[in-house]
């Protein structure tokens, strides 16, 4: 019999989104894929294949548009973190992708490093001189702050991931997490068409209840777990400016899909945001 990977309860209820079989735990409210891939296979997949952007000659432009458009979001996150722990402090970003967040955080005086299995993303972080490792153990620095921006749902065991982070954090260290809000109105309305329902990458889906439960179980005290739209009107304006600036000066044009997909995400992408303290 299958057990919940978060609370170990056997009372799991099967349901489907589209043709994807899922299990919801009646104890802690976590939703998981009925079949979670093997961890080794998954790491190989992220190292070799998983890329947030396609490999085309436009890649630098699309990467830079994405970085620019997300600046307001990064600044807002840095200010939320600064309220709890101001620099000097060490930040580790698990699933740092191309290091956009760390790149900004270091300008505020934080010492930064990332954890990222994707070889492709690591090439980018090397170029901008952000140290990236494949696990927390590899770094000689102990983080005071760990951030996970839309990466916890990709793991095969969120509880053991958070427990491992707990053991690496310095005393009174903090963790900041953002994950898709599976319980939000857009998720319920759009079902398998929701922008962040990605069963090929997301093994777990969280609600406010389950994220709160998970953090507490892993030894953290949540300051807050809230549902939010990460992309404010400022972000939308910033995307618009980035799109028109880059297409004008680099001579690159965007396809209708490339132009519209950020807007679809702004509209329907609701996430959970939590900051919690190690106890
Ligand atoms: Zn459970």
Boltz pocket constraint, residues with backbone or C-beta under 6 A from the ligand:
constraints:
  - pocket:
      binder: B
      contacts: [[A, 4], [A, 5], [A, 6], [A, 7], [A, 8], [A, 9], [A, 25], [A, 26], [A, 27], [A, 28], [A, 29], [A, 30]]
      max_distance: 6.0
